Structures are given as C-alpha cells and as structure tokens.
C-alpha cells in the first residue's frame, strides 16, 4: 500500500457556510473541509494528514480509544492505561495523560496563526515555549518510533482509520454518548479551548452539530458504524451512560477485555481514583499543562466538567427540544442501538 493511498475525496466546504463557521469558530482561520460520501467535517489542516492516519502502521499490542469528542474519552483513557500498566498510580500521576495516551490528530487542530499566537504568548518562558512548539508537530512519526506498548486516542471515525485496525490484534474501545449530553459538553469544550474558540450560543452550536458542521461530524455515522462492528473480537463498545451509572462494573468489563486480572480491592481503589471529584483535581488528566500554556479561555467551564448524564435539559427550550427529539428519533429508527437511560 502506498503511504499516500487515501480512497476518499476531500473537498472544501461551501464558501458561504465556511464564512459563517469562521465567524463562530475563531480558532480556525482558513476554513473547513468535508471528506468522502459521509462528508466528515474537519479544519483544512487535516487535508494534508488524513492519508497518514489512514495508512498508519498498527501494532498487534496497540490499545486504541475511539470516540466522538466528549463521550467519556478521558475517563476511559485513564482507566485503560492503569489496567494495562499494572495499576502504576505513581507514573499515572507524574506523567500527563496526553503523554501516556497520545491524541493522534491533536496537532491538526492548531492553525498556524493560532499556534504563532501561543508561541508569542509563551516566548518569555523557554520550557513553555518548547512545549507549545511541539503541539503542532505530527505525532505519527513519534508513535512509529515509540518502543513498548502504545496507547492511542482518536476522535476519527473507524472509516478513516487503518483498515486493519480491528484485525491486527490490537484492542480498540469505542465509547458512545447520547447526542444531547454530548452536544452540551462539546459546546462548553469548544468555548474553552482556543484552537476551537466558539463564540456563539448553544442553539447555534446545536444547529451546527445536527447539520454535521462541527469537527469529526457527522455524529450518527461516527457512532453507528462502530455499533455495527460491536461484535468484532477486538472491539469493546461501551456507552458513556453505562460507565457513568456503574464505573466499577465497567472496570471489570474493561479488565476482561484487556486480559488482565486484579483483586476486588485493587479494582475498588481504581474506582475511587476515577471518581469525578478526584478526577477533576488530578493535574495529570485535566489538561493542566494546556491551561498553563494559555490554550484555555478564561471564565469558561473546565476541561473536566460534571461527569453526569441527563444534565442537558436546561439547554433546550421547548422548540429546540422538539426539534432535537425529532432528529434523534428519526436516526434511531434505522438501528437497534439504544442509549441507556436516555430521555
């Protein structure tokens, strides 16, 4: 296979839509693209790197977490890494999760102009400046050269990931979250992080989300193509709602999937470690490093928010609730997938 093989058409998004998106998502300065028949949506920088993700060399002992953003990704990363690394809390607390469990396409989110702004803001501190420099570098080469077992996070849909991801022997976990809660969480995240920097209200964000005009959309295609592969031997499909309802039960399920075995006491300790109040204060998982580099906007909700299900109701007025429910019901008609405890 050629290193450049990529069987999906990449095209710029409609100029009128692009102009509107740029007004609201101010962390992107050039524009957006759509990929393939499903019109996967990304910032333009992805255009040059999607083939390298698609042709990325998978290893049999890799562990991947694949999600649509804000689906419980960070919690699952920490759980998986600890279970696969003999519950090494010392290393987990001293080495940031972003280093232990790299985010495959994160560098594509850093527009050159925005990256230059971050560099300028951190130029007085050599250590911070070097940290910012690395943020826009491709991680694929780093992963290719990495020794030992690799842990990789991505929000890319399975379609755009290596074709042998589920057959090479590596372990893949997919986490799905109901669209209402996910959209609210994603809305706050895009306001917080300056590489997204959304500057409008939630109804406008929902409009983009439900019309597949946010990064990594379309949401339904992302989730449902993973659901269709849920019975693959090396894929564990989880619902955020189920994790949230019983983290301890999920820990046991993930332990079995990874082929490790710990005592009930050890698993209870991990459960305590993952509780939202402890998690929120944990500088290794709450992207504290990005905060110190100025990548987060001030006066926005934190990276680790509430960790709850069903909290989205207050964001939907009667009209938006009706519209959202119709959109959800229409898409669920074509599948047997149901979100646990979803209203």
C-alpha positions in Angstrom: 0.0 0.0 0.0 1.3 3.5 -0.9 1.9 5.8 2.1 -0.3 8.2 0.3 -3.2 6.0 -0.6 -6.5 7.6 0.6 -9.7 6.5 -1.1 -11.9 9.4 -0.1 -12.5 12.6 -1.9 -11.5 15.7 0.1 -13.2 19.0 -0.8 -13.5 22.4 0.6 -16.8 23.2 2.4 -19.3 25.5 0.7 -17.8 29.1 0.8 -20.9 30.7 2.4 -21.1 28.0 5.1 -17.3 28.3 5.6 -17.6 32.1 6.2 -20.2 31.5 8.8 -18.2 28.8 10.5 -15.1 31.0 10.7 -17.1 33.8 12.3 -18.2 31.4 15.1 -15.2 29.0 15.4 -12.5 31.6 15.8 -9.7 29.2 16.5 -9.8 28.2 12.8 -8.6 30.9 10.4 -8.6 29.3 7.0 -11.7 27.1 6.7 -13.1 23.6 6.7 -13.2 20.5 4.5 -15.6 17.6 4.0 -14.3 14.1 3.4 -15.9 11.2 1.5 -19.6 10.5 0.9 -20.4 10.9 4.5 -18.9 14.4 4.5 -16.7 14.1 7.6 -16.0 17.6 8.7 -12.5 18.9 9.7 -10.4 22.1 9.7 -8.4 22.5 6.5 -5.1 21.4 8.1 -6.4 17.8 8.2 -6.3 17.7 4.4 -2.6 17.1 4.4 -2.6 14.5 7.2 -5.7 12.3 6.8 -3.8 9.9 4.5 -1.1 9.4 7.1 -3.7 8.5 9.7 -5.4 6.1 7.2 -2.1 4.4 6.4 -0.7 4.5 9.9 1.0 1.2 10.8 -0.9 -0.6 13.6 0.9 -2.9 16.0 -0.8 -6.1 17.4 -0.3 -4.9 21.0 -1.7 -1.3 20.5 -4.6 -0.1 22.6 -6.8 2.5 20.9 -9.7 4.5 22.3 -12.0 5.8 19.6 -14.8 8.3 20.4 -16.7 11.2 19.1 -15.5 14.1 21.3 -16.9 14.5 24.8 -18.0 10.9 25.2 -16.1 10.0 28.3 -12.8 9.6 26.5 -10.5 10.9 29.2 -12.0 8.8 32.0 -11.7 5.7 29.8 -8.2 6.5 28.8 -7.1 6.7 32.5 -8.9 3.5 33.3 -7.5 1.6 30.4 -3.9 2.9 30.9 -3.9 1.9 34.6 -5.4 -1.5 34.0 -2.8 -2.2 31.2 0.1 -0.9 33.3 -0.2 -2.8 36.5 -2.1 0.0 38.3 1.0 2.2 38.3 -0.5 5.2 40.0 2.9 6.8 40.6 3.6 7.1 36.9 0.0 8.0 36.1 0.2 10.9 38.5 3.6 12.1 37.4 3.3 11.7 33.6 0.4 13.6 31.9 -2.2 11.5 30.2 -1.6 13.3 26.9 1.9 11.8 27.0 0.9 8.3 28.2 -2.0 8.1 25.8 -1.3 10.4 22.8 -4.1 12.1 20.9 -3.4 11.0 17.2 -4.8 14.1 15.3 -4.5 16.8 18.0 -1.8 18.7 16.1 -4.1 19.2 13.2 -6.3 21.5 15.4 -3.5 24.1 15.8 -3.9 26.5 12.9 -0.5 28.1 12.1 -1.7 31.6 13.1 -3.1 30.4 16.4 0.0 28.4 17.1 2.1 31.5 16.4 0.0 33.4 18.9 0.6 30.8 21.6 4.3 30.9 20.8 4.4 34.7 21.2 2.5 34.5 24.5 5.0 32.0 25.9 8.2 33.4 24.5 9.5 34.6 27.9 9.5 31.0 29.3 11.8 28.6 27.4 10.2 25.5 28.8 6.7 26.6 27.9 7.8 27.8 24.5 9.2 24.4 23.7 6.0 22.7 24.9 4.0 25.0 22.6 6.4 24.2 19.6 5.6 20.5 19.9 1.9 21.0 19.8 1.8 21.5 16.1 4.1 18.6 15.2 2.7 15.4 13.7 2.6 12.6 16.3 2.7 9.8 13.7 6.5 9.7 13.5 6.8 9.8 17.3 4.4 6.8 17.5 6.3 4.9 14.8 9.5 5.3 16.8 8.0 4.6 20.2 9.2 1.5 22.0 6.9 -0.6 24.1 3.1 -0.8 24.1 1.3 2.1 22.5 -1.9 3.7 23.8 -3.6 5.9 21.2 -6.6 8.2 21.4 -8.5 9.4 18.4 -11.8 11.1 17.5 -11.5 10.0 13.9 -14.3 7.6 12.7 -13.4 4.0 12.1 -13.8 4.6 8.3 -10.8 7.0 8.3 -8.5 4.8 10.5 -6.3 2.0 9.3 -8.3 -0.8 7.5 -6.6 -3.5 9.7 -7.3 -1.7 13.0 -9.8 -4.4 14.1 -7.9 -7.3 12.6 -4.3 -6.7 13.5 -4.7 -8.0 17.1 -4.8 -4.7 18.9 -7.5 -3.7 21.4 -10.0 -1.0 20.4 -12.5 0.6 22.7 -15.3 2.7 21.3 -17.4 4.9 23.7 -20.8 6.3 22.6 -22.7 9.0 24.4 -26.3 10.3 23.8 -26.3 13.3 21.4 -27.9 15.8 23.8 -25.5 15.5 26.7 -22.6 15.2 24.3 -23.6 18.4 22.4 -23.8 20.4 25.7 -20.4 19.1 26.8 -18.9 19.7 23.4 -20.4 23.2 23.3 -18.6 24.1 26.5 -15.4 22.4 25.4 -15.3 24.4 22.1 -15.8 27.6 24.1 -13.0 26.7 26.5 -10.2 25.6 24.1 -8.8 28.4 22.0 -8.0 26.2 19.0 -11.8 26.0 18.6 -12.9 29.2 20.4 -16.7 29.0 19.7 -18.3 32.4 20.2 -22.0 31.9 19.9 -24.8 30.4 21.9 -25.9 26.8 22.4 -28.8 26.8 19.9 -26.4 27.9 17.2 -24.0 25.2 18.2 -26.7 22.6 18.1 -27.6 23.7 14.6 -24.0 23.1 13.5 -23.9 19.8 15.4 -27.2 18.4 14.0 -26.2 19.6 10.4 -22.8 17.8 10.6 -20.9 21.1 10.6 -18.6 20.6 13.6 -15.2 18.8 13.7 -15.5 15.0 13.4 -19.2 15.1 12.4 -21.4 13.5 11.3 -22.2 12.2 14.8 -24.6 9.5 13.8 -22.4 7.9 11.2 -19.5 8.0 13.6 -21.4 6.1 16.3 -23.4 3.8 14.2 -20.5 2.4 12.1 -18.9 1.4 15.4 -22.1 -0.1 16.6 -22.3 -2.2 13.5 -18.9 -3.6 14.4 -19.6 -4.1 18.1 -19.3 -7.9 17.8 -15.8 -7.8 16.4 -13.5 -9.8 18.8 -11.1 -6.9 19.3 -13.7 -4.1 19.7 -15.3 -3.3 23.0 -18.3 -1.0 22.5 -19.3 1.0 25.6 -22.0 3.6 26.4 -21.0 6.6 28.5 -24.3 6.3 30.3 -23.5 2.8 31.4 -20.0 3.8 32.5 -21.4 6.7 34.5 -24.0 4.6 36.1 -21.6 2.0 37.3 -17.9 2.7 36.9 -16.9 -0.3 38.9 -18.8 -2.7 36.7 -17.2 -1.1 33.6 -13.7 -1.5 35.2 -14.3 -5.3 35.4 -15.6 -5.3 31.8 -12.5 -3.5 30.5 -10.2 -5.7 32.6 -11.7 -8.8 31.0 -11.3 -7.2 27.5 -7.6 -6.4 28.1 -6.9 -9.8 29.6 -5.6 -8.6 33.0 -6.7 -9.7 36.4 -6.7 -7.7 39.7 -8.3 -8.3 43.1 -11.6 -6.7 44.1 -9.7 -4.5 46.5 -7.4 -3.2 43.7 -10.4 -2.5 41.4 -12.2 -0.7 44.2 -9.1 1.5 44.6 -9.2 2.3 40.9 -12.8 3.1 41.1 -12.1 5.6 43.8 -9.3 7.1 41.7 -11.7 7.6 38.8 -14.5 9.4 40.8 -15.3 12.7 39.3 -14.2 14.8 42.2 -10.8 13.2 42.4 -10.5 13.2 38.6 -11.3 16.9 38.3 -8.4 17.7 40.7 -5.9 15.3 39.0 -3.5 17.5 37.1 -2.3 14.6 35.1 -5.7 14.1 33.4 -7.4 17.6 33.4 -5.1 19.1 30.8 -3.5 21.4 33.4 -0.5 21.7 31.1 -2.6 23.2 28.3 -4.1 25.6 30.8 -0.6 26.8 31.9 0.3 27.5 28.3 -2.8 29.7 27.8 -4.6 27.3 25.5 -7.8 27.6 27.5 -10.0 30.7 27.6 -10.7 32.1 31.0 -14.1 32.2 32.6 -15.3 29.1 30.8 -16.3 25.7 32.3 -13.3 23.5 33.0 -12.0 20.6 30.8 -13.4 18.1 33.3 -17.0 19.2 33.8 -19.8 17.5 35.7 -19.4 13.9 34.6 -23.2 13.4 34.6 -25.8 12.1 32.3 -29.1 13.9 31.7 -27.8 17.3 32.5 -28.5 18.8 29.1 -32.2 19.6 29.7 -31.7 23.2 30.8 -30.0 24.0 27.5 -33.0 23.1 25.4 -36.1 25.3 25.3 -39.4 23.8 24.1 -38.8 24.5 20.5 -35.2 23.2 20.4 -36.2 20.2 22.5 -38.9 19.2 19.9 -36.5 19.7 17.0 -33.7 17.7 18.7 -36.1 14.8 19.7 -37.4 14.5 16.1 -33.8 14.5 14.8 -32.8 11.8 17.3 -35.9 9.6 16.8 -35.6 9.7 13.1 -32.0 8.5 13.2 -32.7 5.8 15.8 -35.4 4.3 13.6 -32.8 2.7 11.4 -30.8 1.0 14.1 -31.3 -1.3 17.1 -28.9 0.8 19.1 -30.4 2.5 22.2 -28.8 4.8 24.7 -29.2 3.5 28.3 -31.4 5.7 30.5 -31.8 8.3 27.7 -34.7 10.7 27.8 
